[in-house]
Amino acid sequence: MKTPLLALTLLPLLTLAQPKPKKAALPTPDKDKQTVLANLDNRFGEYAGISKQIWDFAELGYQEEKSSLLLQEQLKKEGFDVQAGVAGIPTAFVATYGSGKPVIGILGEYDALPGLATEAKPEFTPIAGQKGGHGCGHNLFGTASMAAAVEVKNWLKSTGRPGTVKIYGCPAEEGGSGKVYMVREGLFNGVDVVLHWHPGSQNAADAGTSLANKNAKFRFRGIAAHAAASPERGRSALDGVEAMNYMVNMMREHIPSDTRIHYVITKGGEAPNVVPAFAEVYYYARHKDREVLQSVWKRIENAAEGAAKGTGTKVEWEVLGGVFNLLPNVTLAEVMHQNLKTVGGITYTPDETAFAQKISETFGEGQKVPITNAALVKDFRDASESATSGGSTDVGDVSWTVPTVGLSTATWVPGSSAHSWQSTAASGMSIGQKGMIVAAKTLALTALDLYKTPALIEKARAEWVQKRGQDFKYEALLGDRKPALDYRK
């Protein structure tokens, strides 16, 4: 039987007219969660002020003395037992409240980046004499984690429930691998779940992964000589650096295309008329697979040795950092995602909208996205759907030691890049601070779910063991070296 022509004509219209399925309504937060949300709203001004102080300090990795002390003092006032100077790092700490199981850890960071000092304005306004700036928003990171831990503490205290909350003060995430030393020291032993977050330009709680990273400074030593009168007597250390860089750049064609290699020449000599006796280049290499990374890294080392041999110089290198890829945990990520949806994103005031629009105008073509995206929560994805960050983090090492989950919130204007003046500016004003409170709320609500439902922890641990492997043995990519406390000096 033929379908009437009129029916064929109307079919697309009828299809379009069908009502879209409604998304399931989010459950109303219970009384405990409502209390947490209200408390964090009430203390917004206080926490915004703390984050701004750390933004003003803008201390580089392993130099975060004021930032670390400020967070420690706040936690002591809240009744936490604070152990400072852990893992051989003066600015690292662990603050603990409660007793018994489950033990929930929350990570906090507070190091700034070099060369990103700008005022909290929608145009690049350098701050004279300031070495660093919070281009990754770690001033917000440490503050939100502390705020979440305080709310968890208040809940444990008011309910009399057994359980322990620990907040880890983690220095030098930016290339210093601070958490690796804390993992190596056994500071996460006995912890059931670790929660973390990161500032960003969107709200998401995916079960994603990241890139493993290894970095080092390669130091070439040659022979100084007059560059014009007696160049034949010299051996240029800078030639060694440049020869290494040339070989590594040629190598890019013959390594997996998703590898990342980047470098800066940190020392190239003193004067053009003096053959440089010393030169230094600082290398990073990244890949999502640690075995591939190690293979690529060995070839970088070979290039350094070949460059030294070819230029008549000597080379040595110091591995300063190395971090694992994140081990995703879908069980925990789904819980965190639901809580992020409950909290929701942020909306801008007229002044914040004007700020965001000016920031957005500084982005290149193809990089602009609606600033209203700050109010949205992205759909859930797991690592099997390529939810892979292009960056690296020492949270990766933690995630291979204890089941770990994290989120990002829109602390920056949508479309912003991390490690930029735009993200630095937003991290120092109300847009960043609003996103910070979204993170604090989501962390605290997720912790409450885990305390109330131990079966979630058991399920997450089973997934973690299955992914990690029963026979896994942790070995830090940076070996047994002591913390590189001077890597930013």
Disulfide bonds with the S-S distance in Angstrom:
none
